């Protein structure tokens, strides 16, 4: 369980937890251990309010972590609709997620407009339980602003979350590699634009927090990621598409 000290140093009231499914929560779930998803908690220590990002596998365990830290849940955010991030059926397994979380806590789920119908299909949530957003919208938890950034490519409505000193990227960008584009809704051209244009505004000294533990380290600076991650090696869109076999 990681409490991001670098972010806390810059924003003393910022509450930030990086939870690894299969280790910090859902400890007895073999699928969680296999998928190595991260769940994130972001909040304001002074008000005690917090939101959860991608609450899959163990909603009750997530709430237990918040309670132990003296925090209360006021909202949920989803990077994209895949079941290992929001719950639902996957590979013959039923993954607990947003639906079960909302049965325990009456909070809204924030998604990009393009992703809302896909999230509903996977989770069974109703319109009233989902708040749809456009890129650049801000969700505020206590006095902590979180910018919602639309980064299509892995899915049509994939989004990242920016806060001072950090980027929570879901499956858009990992420390090593990026999200797949060969699944339904994937678009390599859109992902190239998301990585090289939309996310170019993220400073090099910001910390990248990915959606899975697909590397030795759980997070790294954006500068280090841009320097070593092979997805930033193509010099143009054509080279990028060739790397994906789509050129």
C-alpha atoms as one frame of an Amber mdcrd trajectory, in Angstrom:
protein
   0.000   0.000   0.000   1.590   3.241  -1.122   1.009   6.696   0.327   2.653
   8.927  -2.256   5.045  10.935  -0.157   6.268  13.192  -3.007   2.721  14.409
  -3.684   2.004  14.728   0.034   5.075  16.927   0.449   3.799  19.415  -2.129
   0.181  19.298  -0.947   0.126  18.523   2.801  -3.633  18.087   2.881  -3.636
  15.667  -0.064  -4.552  12.098   0.863  -3.282   9.636  -1.763  -3.220   5.839
  -1.611  -2.108   3.382  -4.272  -3.612  -0.043  -3.503  -2.545  -3.190  -5.338
  -5.385  -5.681  -5.838  -4.355  -9.131  -4.654  -1.988  -7.690  -2.058  -3.471
  -4.642  -0.290  -7.101  -5.575  -1.011  -8.733  -8.763  -2.360  -5.836 -10.711
  -0.842  -7.420 -14.130  -1.377  -8.640 -13.455  -4.938  -6.462 -15.363  -7.462
  -7.698 -13.256 -10.405  -6.782 -10.056  -8.581  -3.280 -11.417  -7.969  -2.991
 -12.329 -11.642  -4.288  -9.031 -13.049  -2.277  -6.773 -10.655  -4.673  -3.831
 -10.936  -4.099  -0.648  -8.988  -6.935   1.083  -7.131  -6.387   4.690  -6.088
  -7.767   6.753  -3.221  -7.531  10.539  -3.416  -8.861  12.890  -0.786  -8.588
  15.908   1.451  -7.297  15.086   4.917  -8.771  18.263   6.409 -12.338  17.528
   5.310 -12.040  13.731   5.441 -13.546  13.359   1.950 -12.126  10.935  -0.609
 -12.825   9.434  -4.014 -11.791   6.053  -5.367 -10.452   5.372  -8.855 -11.267
   2.014 -10.497 -12.808   0.254  -7.464 -12.657  -3.355  -8.644 -12.297  -6.691
  -6.798 -12.934  -5.650  -3.199 -15.330  -2.721  -2.602 -15.730  -3.561   1.098
 -11.970  -3.750   1.543 -11.567  -0.350  -0.105 -14.056   1.172   2.313 -12.219
  -0.494   5.194  -8.977   1.210   4.140 -10.721   4.578   4.027 -12.329   4.030
   7.422  -9.005   3.040   8.976  -7.516   6.270   7.631 -10.373   8.365   8.976
 -11.718   9.151   5.505 -15.200   8.833   3.991 -16.087   8.072   0.386 -17.828
  10.845  -1.573 -17.371   9.650  -5.152 -15.912   7.145  -7.588 -14.072   7.657
 -10.874 -13.455   5.162 -13.663 -10.596   5.304 -16.130 -12.502   3.042 -18.559
 -15.149   0.353 -18.772 -13.128  -2.864 -18.664 -14.277  -5.237 -15.948 -10.936
  -5.411 -14.164 -11.377  -1.686 -13.454 -15.119  -1.296 -12.795 -16.336  -4.848
 -12.175 -18.434  -7.231 -14.223 -17.841 -10.439 -16.182 -14.390 -11.270 -17.531
 -12.927 -14.603 -18.657 -15.708 -16.508 -16.903 -15.180 -14.626 -13.630 -17.509
 -12.183 -11.935 -15.537  -9.247 -10.563 -17.051  -7.103  -7.837 -16.773  -3.427
  -8.610 -18.682  -0.183  -8.898 -22.127  -1.748  -8.636 -21.296  -3.453  -5.356
 -19.519  -0.339  -4.095 -22.600   1.816  -4.693 -24.680  -0.687  -2.733 -22.412
   0.065   0.236 -21.958   3.802  -0.337 -24.380   6.156  -2.098 -21.910   8.059
  -4.289 -21.803   9.014  -8.001 -19.518   7.452 -10.593 -17.689   9.936 -12.851
 -16.864   8.848 -16.419 -16.245  10.393 -19.815 -19.397  10.808 -21.906 -18.121
   8.390 -24.573 -17.607   5.689 -21.956 -20.908   6.025 -20.084 -22.960   3.540
 -22.164 -20.132   0.986 -22.049 -19.821   1.317 -18.273 -23.573   0.871 -17.952
 -23.509  -2.246 -20.124 -20.740  -3.856 -18.091 -21.904  -2.841 -14.608 -25.682
  -2.496 -14.919 -25.641   0.978 -13.356 -28.492   3.382 -14.061 -28.298   6.857
 -15.594 -28.845   8.431 -12.195 -25.755   6.706 -10.776 -23.382   8.012 -13.461
 -22.110  11.555 -14.014 -20.826  12.079 -17.559 -17.990  14.497 -18.290 -16.048
  16.162 -21.070 -12.267  16.467 -21.121 -11.068  19.246 -18.861 -13.880  18.913
 -16.337 -12.778  19.038 -12.715 -14.053  16.890  -9.862 -13.254  18.458  -6.498
 -12.893  16.350  -3.370 -12.752  18.622  -0.350 -10.364  21.301  -1.579  -8.440
  18.964  -3.934  -9.142  19.470  -7.671  -8.851  16.481 -10.011  -8.862  17.233
 -13.732 -10.501  14.630 -15.977  -8.562  14.257 -19.227 -10.081  12.332 -22.144
  -7.395  10.030 -23.583  -9.072   7.712 -26.123  -7.189   4.842 -27.720  -7.367
   1.937 -25.309 -11.145   2.481 -25.248 -13.240   5.299 -26.760 -13.787   7.031
 -23.421 -10.586   6.261 -21.553  -9.607   9.051 -19.205  -6.654  10.022 -17.027
  -6.741  12.087 -13.850  -4.422  15.007 -13.241  -3.701  16.577  -9.891  -0.812
  18.670  -8.663   2.292  16.553  -9.050   0.632  13.370 -10.326  -1.096  11.688
 -13.263  -3.275   8.612 -12.671  -3.281   7.070 -16.142  -5.310   3.861 -15.983
  -4.472   1.730 -19.026  -3.598   4.681 -21.252   0.054   4.653 -20.216   2.195
   2.300 -18.156   5.757   2.773 -17.004   6.639   0.192 -19.656   4.286   0.175
 -22.626   0.712   1.368 -22.998  -2.810   0.007 -23.202  -3.808  -2.469 -25.896
  -5.613  -1.236 -28.994  -6.692  -4.621 -30.367  -9.707  -4.929 -28.049 -13.197
  -3.654 -28.981 -13.103   0.130 -29.236  -9.315   0.293 -29.406  -7.809   2.842
 -31.798  -4.015   3.100 -32.277  -4.236   6.512 -33.988  -6.268   7.918 -31.125
  -3.843   6.490 -28.555  -0.873   8.039 -30.375  -2.571  11.437 -30.193  -3.464
  10.935 -26.523   0.121  10.064 -25.573   1.998  12.578 -27.710  -0.429  15.521
 -27.724  -2.968  15.407 -24.910  -0.551  14.187 -22.255   2.286  16.400 -23.477
   1.068  19.053 -21.018   1.982  16.783 -18.078   5.313  18.047 -16.679   8.313
  15.746 -16.577   8.506  16.018 -12.787   4.930  14.771 -12.322   4.596  11.215
 -11.074   2.906   8.657 -13.323   0.629   6.191 -11.527  -0.523   3.407 -13.918
  -3.529   1.096 -13.878  -1.479  -2.112 -13.460   1.801  -3.174 -11.904   3.441
  -4.111 -15.212   6.904  -2.948 -14.148   9.293  -3.354 -11.239   8.360   0.040
  -9.780   4.765   1.066  -8.960   5.245   4.623 -10.234   7.853   6.860 -11.891
   8.261  10.415 -13.084   6.824  11.324 -16.470  10.289  12.427 -17.539  11.793
   9.022 -16.809   8.831   7.321 -18.482   9.199   9.400 -21.638  12.919   8.626
 -21.660  12.750   4.820 -21.278   9.274   3.733 -22.426   9.411   2.348 -25.971
   6.033   3.880 -26.862   7.724   7.281 -27.082  10.399   6.118 -29.549   8.401
   6.471 -32.810   9.164   9.834 -34.397   5.790  10.220 -36.080   2.358   8.655
 -36.413   3.382   6.384 -39.287   6.216   4.840 -37.289   3.810   4.416 -34.363
   1.240   2.632 -36.533   3.921   0.402 -37.997   4.899  -0.624 -34.477   1.290
  -1.735 -33.936   1.101  -3.482 -37.328  -1.449  -0.920 -38.470   0.708   1.154
 -40.767
